[in-house]
Amino acid sequence: MWPSKGPHNQAGGRNVDVRARQAHTAYVLLMGICGIAFGAGVFLAFSRPSEIDPPWGGPPTDGTEIVRRYVWYLTVGIGAGVASGLLIIGAGGRLAMRLLAITADEAAQGRITEAEEVVGRITLDGTVGFVLFFGAFGGLVTGILYVLMNKVLPSNAFKGALFGLALLVTAGTRIEPLRVSNPDFDIVGPGWVSITVFTALGIVHGAVLATIAGRYSRRLPLLSAERSVLVRYLPLLLLLPAFPLIAFFAVGAGLLVALHRFPALVEAMHSPPALKWSRAIAVLIILVATPSFVIAVTDIAGRS
């Protein structure tokens, strides 16, 4: 028997329409927020870059000052990395995933991705989780790496972009975002769109990271007990959920203090020949990683 078209069904239909409109409004709002955040990041990427500028001159006088400088660099890396990660890796990555879902063929819609998300469906929980986890954690790691590699990178306007590109070549196809073993490239695509989008995100992330790190360094004094100074070191609290990282950085601080007991060795490590060798090693690592990067990208381009 056909269902009745009485008031009850009409009310049910109205409820369905209301839920559909609410879902659409939430989707537009989420994409709008991600778009604004990503747009702010792109603006920073094309703004005038600046070098990391420590608020001191000359060698440290004692172990306490060594630790304070160490914490200063760590804070710059974490703060700038997380900020750029939320804007580009998080918000930009979410927009990229939506673009890939749109460009995928009809058969891909509704399929389950590696992260157990549904292709074509944008949810609040999924978006917030992606932005916070991948954006914040990914930015934290890349920010610390950028601080470590700061002296090795060339001092020009493309410093951050080159860093982002180097990360893609050396780690992008092994970890993320162009991990060749990722089954999602068999679902969404086309492959060349995935490569183009994620390569652009990696380069922009590096550029934004460099810009924020340079500006943040000019506003961050050495650690002290003053409340106004302690507030600027709040990014360090992001390490609390990851206790192993805290232990790792504490060991690093101890090794650094021990190393400075040998002034001649420290001076040699900061000499122009040491810098040249460091750059040569970095270039060699990139060259060694390039063939596997090309093979992986070629594989992805031929998928989906």
N, C-alpha and C positions, 0 to 999 in steps of 0.2 A: 504494500500500500504506500502511495506517495506521501511524503511528509506534508503536514499541514503548513499553510502559509499564514498562520494566525499570529497574534501579538507576541507569543512566546518566541517563535522563530525570528520574528522581526527584531525583537530585543536582542536575541543571540547574534543576529547579523550585525546589529549596531555595535555590540561589544567587540566583535571581531574587527570591525572597521576602526574602532577606537584604539585597540591594541596595535593594529597595523600602522595607524598614524603615529602613535607613540614610539613604536620601533623605528619608523622612518625619521622622526624628529631626533631621537637619540643617535641614530646613525649619522645624520647631517651634523649634529653637534660635535660628535667625536671626531669626524673627519675635519670639521672646521677648526677645532682646537689643535689637532695634529698639523693642519696646514699652516696655522698661524705660528706654531712653535718651529716648524721646519723653515718657514719663511724668515723668521728671526735669525735662525742659524745661517741661512744662505746670505742674509744681509751682513752678518759678521764675517762670513767667509770672504766676501768681496770688500770688506773694509780694510783700512790700512793695518797690516800686521805689525807686531812689535816683538822684540826679543825679550826673553826672561831676564829681568834685571834685579839681581840680589841686593838687599839693602845693607851691604857691608863692603869693605875694601881691605885687601891684605889677608894674610893667613890667619887662622883661628889662634887664639891665645891659650886655650885650655880645652879639656875634654868636654866641659859643659857647653862651650860655644860650638864645638863640633856637632854635638847632638842637636843644639838649637838650629843650626844651619841645615842639618839632615832633616829635621822635622819641617822646616820651612819649605824645602824642596818637595818633600812628600805631600805637604798640604797643597802646594801649587798644582802638583800633578793630579791629585785626587779631585780637588775643586774644579779645575778646568776640564778634566776628563769626564767627570760626571755631568757637568753642565752641557758640554758638547755632546755627550752620549745621549742624554735625554732629548736634546733638540734634533740630532741627526740620526743616530742609531735607533732611538726609540720612536719618536714621532715620524721621522723620515722613513724608517724601516716599515712602519705600519702603513704609510701611504704607498710605499713600494709594493707591499704585499697586496694591497687593494688593487693597484694597477695591474699586477700580474694575474689576479683573479679575473679582472675584466677582460684582459687580452687573451686569456685561456679559452679553449673551445668549449662548446656547450657540455660536452661529456665530463669536463672537469668540475662543473658546478655541483656542489653537494658532497664531493668526495672528502675523505678525511686525510689531513696532512700528517707529517711526522710528529708534530706537536699536538696531535689529536684535536685540531681545529677544523671547522667545516669551510671548505672553499666557497667564497661568496657571502659568508655570514660574518658580520662585524659585531662583536659583543663588548659591553663595557668591561667585564671581567677580563676577557682576553686581551683587550687593548691596554688596560692598566697594567696587567701582569707583564705583557710584552715590553711596554715602555720602561717600567721600573726595573725589571730583571735584566733584560738584554741591554737596555739603554744605560742604566746606572752601572751595572757590573761591567759591561763591555767598555764603557767610558772610563771607569776606574782603572782598569788594566792598561788601556791604551794611553791614559794620561800619565801613569807612572813610567811607562816605556818611553813616552815622549821626553819626559824630564831626564831620564837616563841617557837618551840619545841626543839631547839638545846640542851639546858641543860638537858632536860628530856631523850633524846635519849642516848643509851649507847655509850661510847667513844671507838669505835673500827673500824676496817677497813670496817665493814658492816653497819656502821651507816646510810649512805644514802640509801642503798638498803633496810634496815629495815624500813626506813621512807616511801619509795615508796610502800612497801608491806602493811604497816599499812594504808596508804591512800587508797589503793585498797580495803582492807577489810572493812574499815569504810565508804568510800564514793564512791568507784568505781562502785558498782552495783546500787547506788541511783542517781548518777549524770552522770559520764562518767569514763572510756570507756566501762564498762560492765553493762550499765544500762539495766535492765531486760525488761523494757517497750519499748526498741528501736526496732521498726519493721524491721530494717535492718538485724537483726539476722535471720529473716525468709526468707531473700532473698539470702544473701551471706553466705559463710561458707566453710566447715562444722563447727558446733558449737565448737567442740574441738579445731579447728585451731584458731578461734576467741579468745577463752579463753587463749590459749597458747601465741599467739602473743601479745595481749594486757596486759597480766600479765607480760610478759618479758619487754614490753615497760615501764610499770609502775615502775618496779624495776630498770631498767637501768636509767630512768629519775631521780629517787631518788639518785642513785649513782653519776650521772653526776652533779646533783645539789649540792651535798655535796662537791664534788671536786672543782667545780668552786667557791662556796661560801668561802671555806677555802683559796683558792689562791687569790681571790679578796679582802678578808679582810686584807691580808698582804700588799696590794698595795693601800689601801684606808685610807688616814689620816682623822682626825677629820675635820669637815666642818670649813672653814675659808673664808675670802674674797679674798685670793690669786687666781689668774686666773688658775694656774696649778692645784689647789685643786678643784676649781669649775667644771672644765672639767670632773673630775672623778665622779662627782655627776650627770652627765647627765641622768642616768637611771631614776631619779626622774621625768623627763619630760614625761615619759610614763604614769604618773598619770593624766596629763592634760585632756585627752579625757574623763576621768571618774571623774567629779567634786565631786560626792557624796563620793568617796573614799578619796579625799583630805580633805573634811570636817570631815570624820570619823577619819583619822589619826591625824588631828589637835586636835580633841577632845581627842584622846588618849594621845597626848603629854601633853595637859593641865592636864589630870588626873594623869599622871605620875609625873609631877611637884608637884601637890597637895599631892600625896602620899608620896613624899620624905620629907614632913613636919613632918612626923612621923617616925623618924629614927629607933625606936625600932621595928615597924611593918615591915619596909623594911629589917632590919637585920634578923627578923624571917622568912621572905619570902625567903631569900637566905641561910637559914641554912640547914644543912644536913637532919634533919627530914622533912623539907618542900620538899626537893628534893625527898626523899623516898616516901612521900605521893603523890607527883605529878606523879611519875613513876607508883605507884600502881593504881592511877586513870586512867592513860593512858592505862595500861594493862587491867583494868576492862572494859573500853570502847571498846577495841578491842575484848575482849572475848564476850561481849554482842552482838557485830556486826557480829561475826563469823557465827552463825547459819544462819542468813538471807543471808550472803554472799555465803555460801555453797548451800543453796536452789536456789539462783539466778543463780549461775554458773551451777548447775545441770540442771536447766531449759534451759539455753542457749545451753548446750551441747547436749540436745535432739532436738534442732531446726535445721531448714534448712537441 
